[in-house]
Amino acid sequence: MSKPSILVIDDDTAITSTISSFLHAKGYAVTVANDSEEALERIAGNRYSLILSDIYIDRLTGIDILRVAREQDPEACVILMTARGSVSTTVDAESGGAFEYLAKPFDLKELLQVIERAGQSRNASEVHELVEDLQPYGGMIGFAPPMVEVYTRIARSAKSDETVLILGETGVGKELVAKAIHDNSPRSKSPFVPVDSGAVAGSLWEAEVFGALKGSFTGADRDRPGIIEAARGGSVFFDEIGEIPLEFQPKLLRFLQEKEFRPIGSGTPRKADVRVIAATNRDLGAMALEGKFREDLLYRLNVLRIEVPPLRERRPDIPFLVKRFLDAACLAAEKRVWFDNAAADLLCESDWPGNVRQLENLVRRLVAMEPSGAVPAVVVQRELAYYQHRESEEEATELDAVERQQILKVLKQAGGNKTKAAEILGIQRRTLYKKLARMGKETNEG
């Protein structure tokens, strides 16, 4: 089988030279273009089986190349390359019919594998990027290769209606991934209903999910539609699916298998027109071995899977995230705050066990608590140290006077709203309640 002719497009001559030399050595016929005008001329005058193009060229982008190439030859395989990826560009590339999407820097062996796949199948399905834009897609920002992979999986999951399982540590943005899947799917015009699985009492799960008819139990004074009914035509997102009690799991499994549900008190099953997306930070496989999660339910949930990387594995994204969170917090607080160079370096070097959520809350907290001006490294270090020993503090019998003062100050700033105060402090709401309870106890004992 003859090898495909390849057009390589990039405004960086070092890149085109390296790629063309490598592919020539592998027996491919390679043509190079170092600007969009030359690229369009070559596409118009020749029929290339495969086009390898950078996203950002000059006045035109790789998307323009993709469109022109596909218009001339609907079977042309276009591979896009970029050092900056985003959800929106990935979705655009996927819908535009690109074959593959490579995040720079990539290994030439990886490129060869993609080209060999393209040679075997000239059908299209790719990931694309239009303009560099820090506007978050569904709240997500990230150009690091691990996030490009997430965007790719989001785009491809959005085209399917299968169940999706999103895996990742606390704070990585699993709900944002779920919302991005919904927003780019054919169900985007219908509701997206998130469910905090840890917040539903075990005895209420059936009524919460499937609904209940009037008179079906004490206190049911009217028909109460459940989550499935509320999300009809759209998507249901079960956050922290590992928290669902064992006794309800068989009913959820049956619902996923049969695509129908029965409200409490109803003798007739109803068809369910929803897509289910689930997420967890727990090891469901280990839970299944321990008898804490049904193995058959795990298999049914784990049809499509997306693993969201922790922030420490995508450090190049931290400056972009800081900028976005800082701009939003300063606008809300009507003040100008920024990080000096040493403080910015500390933010990039931290391991962020609480991931993006921890970073966002730290930025919001410092904007709220610090005076206008540059935030020094010592302040960032203090906040990071505070987070590191917070878990042990939760078990302490007394609260530090500084912590007590900070809690009261933030609570006042939040107008007494404990949920908002907990977000600013960077702790869970139940943790804030525990601290407030201890503060009250200490005051009474004093």
N, C-alpha and C positions, 0 to 999 in steps of 0.2 A: 504493500500500500504506500503510495507516494506521500511524502510529508507536505503539510500545508505551507503555502507561501505566507510570510509574516511581514506586517508593517508595524514598526516600532516608533511611537510618537512620544517625545519628551523634550522640553526646552533645555534640559540639562544634557549637554553633549557627552559628558562623562558616563551618564547612565545609558544613553543609547549606544555608545561605543562598547561598554561592558556587556550589555545584553546581546547586541548583534554579534560580537566576537564569540561569546559563549554559544549562541544558537548556531552560528556558522560551523563551529567545531562539532556540533551535534548533527550536522547534515541538513540544516534548514536553509532555505532561500530567504534572506532578510533584507528588507528595505528600511531606510531610516528617514524620519522627518523630524526637524527640530523646531518647527513652528506650525501653527494651525493652517496657515495659507498653503504651505508646502504639503501638509498632510491632506488637505482637501483636494489639491491638484492630483496627488497620487491616487487617492481613493476614486476620483472621477475617471482617471485614465487607466486604472487597473482593477482587477478583481482579486482581492486578497481573501484567502480562506480565514485568516486570523489577524486581528488588529489588537495590538497591545498599546494602550494609551494612558498617559498620565491624566489625572482629573484636571489639574490646573496647568494650562499651557500658556496662553496669552489672552488675546481678546475673546477667544473661544475656549470652551471647556471640553473635557472628555465626554460630557453628555451630548454636546453638539456633534462630536465625532461619532458617538454611538448612534445618534438619530440618522445622520447622513449615511453612515455605513449600512445600517439596517434598511433604510429606504432603497438604497441601490441593490443590496443583496440581503433579503430577509433571512438567509441562512448563514450570514457572516457571524463568526464568533468574535465578540469584542471583550477583551479583558481590560479592566480598569485598574490603575495603580494610584495610590495616594498615601501621603504621610499624615493626612488628617481625615478621619472618618466621622460620620454622624449618623443618627437614625434616619434623618430625612434624606440624606444622599444615598444611604443604603437602600431605602425603600424605593427611591427614584430609579436607582440602577436595576433593582429587581424587576420593577414594572416595565422598565425600558428595554429589557431583554438582553442585558449583558450576560456573558457566560460565567465570569468569575470576577472577584474583587480582591486585590492583593494590597495589604497594608505594608508600606515601606517602614523600615528596611526588610526585605524578604531574602531568603536563601535562593540562589539560582537553581538549586535542585528542586525547590518547591515550585518555582516558575516552570521548570521543565515538566514536572508532573501535571500541572494545570494544562500546559500546551498539549501534552500527550492525550489528556482527556478530551480536549477540544478537537483534536484530530480524529478521535474515535466517534465523537458525537457533535455535529455542528448545530445542535439545537441550543436554545438560549435560556438562561436564567441567571441573573447577576445582581450586583450590588453597586449602586451608583451615587456619585457625589457632585453636587451642582456648584455651590459657592461656599467658601469658608464662612461659617456663620456661627457665632457663639450662642445664638438663640437656642435655648434647650428644647428638645423635642420631647414633649410630655414630661418635662422637668429633668431630662437626662442630658448631661454634657460629657463628652469624652472622645478623644481622638486616638488614644493608645490602642495598639493591636488587639488586646483582649476585649476592648469595647467594640471594635469593628466586628469581631466575631459575634458578639451579642446582638449587634444591629442586624447582622446577616440572618441570624436565627429568628429575630423578631420579624423581619420582612418575610421570611419563608413560612413561619408559623402563621402569619396573618393571612396567607393565601389558603390555609387549610382550616377545617372546622373541627379538627381533632382536639382532644384534651391536651393541655400543656401543663407540665410540671416545672416550676421555676425554683432553682436551688441557689442558696447563697447565705452568707452570714447576715446577722442582724444589721440593718442599716445600709445595705448595699443598694436598695432601691428596687426591690422585687415587685412592689405594686406599680411602680412607674413602668417597668417592663410589661407587666400585664396590661396596663392601660394603653401602652403603645401598640401592643398586639391587637387589642380591640379597636383602637382608633384607625388602624390601617387595614382592617378587615371589612368584609361586606356588611358586618353587623354594626358598623360605626355610628349609624344614625339612631340606633336603639340603645337602651340603658346599659351602663356598666355598673354593676352592683358589687362593691367589695364587702366581704364578711370577715370580721376579726374573730377567727375561730376560738381564740383564747378567752373572748369576752362573753360567750354564750354558755349559759348554765346547761349541764348535761341533760336535764329533764326537759329543756325547752327546745332542743335541737329540731325535733320533728316539726313542731309548730312554726319555728323560726324559718325553716327552709321550705316546707311544703304548705304551710298555712293551716288554718282551722276554720270550720264552719260554726256558725252561731249555735250555742248550746252543746257543743261537743265536749266541753269540760267546764268546770266551775269558773266563772268569771268571763266566759266567752259570750259576751252579750251582743256580738255582731260577727259577721264573717270577717276573717282576718287573712288577707292574702299573704303568702310567704315570699321568700326571696326569689324563688323560681318564677312566680307569677309577676313579681315586680320587674324582673329582668327580661320578660318575654321578648323574644326577637334579638336580645343582646347577649351580654356575657356576665357570668357570675364568677367572682374572684374569691376563692377561699384562701385567705392569708393564714399562714401557720396551720396548715392542714393536719399536722401531726398532733394538734391539740384536740381534734375531734374525738369524743369518747368512743370507746370500743362498741358500746351497745347501739350506737347510731350508724356505725360504719357499714353494716350489711345493708341498711336501707339506702345509704348513699351509693353503694356499689350497684344495687338493683336499679336505682334511678339512672346511673351512668350507662348501664347495659341496655335497659329497656326504653330509655328516653321518655319515660312517663312517671307521673307522681300521683299520690292520692292525699289530698288535704285531710287532716284529722276530722273525723265525723262524716266523711264522704264515702259512699259505696261505689263510686265510679272513678276510675283512674283518668287522669288528664294527660294529654300529650305535652311534652316540654319542648319549647323552641328556644333553647339557650345553649351557649357554649360555656364549658367549664374550664377555668384556669385556676391552678392551685400553686401555692408556694410554701416553702418551709426552710428553716435554718437547721433542721434536725436531720439525722441520718435515719431515714425511714426504713432502709434495709436492715439496720441493726435493731430498730424497734420491732420490725416484723419477726426477727429471730427471737426476740425477747417476749413475743406474744402481745406487744403493746400496740401493734398496727397490723391490720389484715394484709397479708401478702397479695391476695387477689385484688384488693383495692389499690395497692401500690402499682401493680401491673396495669390496671385500668387507667390510673392517673398518668403513668409514665409513658404515654404514647409519644408525645413530643417533649423534649427536655431542653431547658436553657439554664446554663450555669453562669451566674453573675459573679464576676471576679471581685475580691475584696479590694479596697482602695490601695493597700500596700502593693498590689500587683499592677497598678496603673498609675504610678506616681507622676508621670508626665501630665496627667489630667488635673492634678491638684491646683496649679496656678489658675487654670480656667474656672474650676469650681469655686475657688476662693473669690475670684473677681465677680462671678455671678452672685454669690451669696452676699458679698460685701456691698455691691451696688444696690441690691434689693433692701438690705438691712439699713443702709445709710439713707435711702429714699424714705423708708418707713419712719425712721427716727429723726429725719430732717437734720442730719448732722454729717460732717465729713470726717471719716476715720479711714486710716490705711495702715498697712503693716510696713515697718522698716525692713531693710534688706535681711538683717539677721533673723527677724521674726518670720519673714516669708520663707527663709531657708529652713527654719525649725518646722514650719507647717509641712513643707515638702518631705522632710526627713522622718516625720513621725510615722509610727506603724498604724495608727488609727484603728484600734480594735472595734470601735463603734462605727467605722466606715464613713460613708458620705453623710449619714445622719449626724454623727458626732462632729464632723467638720462643720457642717452647716450650723448646728446648735452652738458650737464654740464661737464661730464668727458672729452670729446673732447676739450671743451673750456679751461679747466684748464690745460690739457696737453699742449695745444698750447700757453697759456698765462703765465703759471708759470715756474720758473726755474727748472732745474733738482733737484730731491730730494724729500723729504716728503712734502706733502701738509698738512698744519695744519688745525685744525677744524675752526679757525677764518676765513680762506679763504672760506671754504665750506659754513659756515654760511652767509658770505657776498653774495655769489652767490645765495643761497636760498632766502635770503631777497630781492635781486635784482629781482628775478623772481616773488616774491609775489606782489611787487608793480609795476610791469611792465605795467599791464593793465591800471592803473591810469596814468602812465607816458605817455602812448600813446595819452592820451587826453590833456596832458599839452601843453602849448604854446611855452615852451622853453625846450631845452635839457640840461641835466646836463653836465658840462664840462668833467667829468670823463667818462660819457657814450659816449660823442662825440669822445673822444680820443680812447676809446675802439673800437667803430665802425670803425673808420678810420684805426686803427691798424689791425683789423681782415680783413677788406676789402683789405688792401694792401697784407696781408698774403695770401688771396684767389686770388691774381692776378687780382683783379677787378671783379671777378665772384660774382655777388650779391646773386645768389642762394646758392652757397657754403658758402658765408659769413653769410647768414641768418641761415643756418644749424648750423654753429659753434657758432653763437650767441644764438641759441635756440629760434629763433622767426620766424614767417612766412615771406615769401618773400615780401608780400604786406606791412607788418609792417615795414620792412627795407626801402622800397621805401618811406613810409610816413616820417620816421625819416630823411632820406637823403634829402627829399624835405624841411622839416622844417629846417634842417641844412643850406641848401642853402638860404632859406628865411631869417634866422637869420643873415647869413653872409652878404647878400645884405643890410639888414636893418642896420647892424652895420657899 
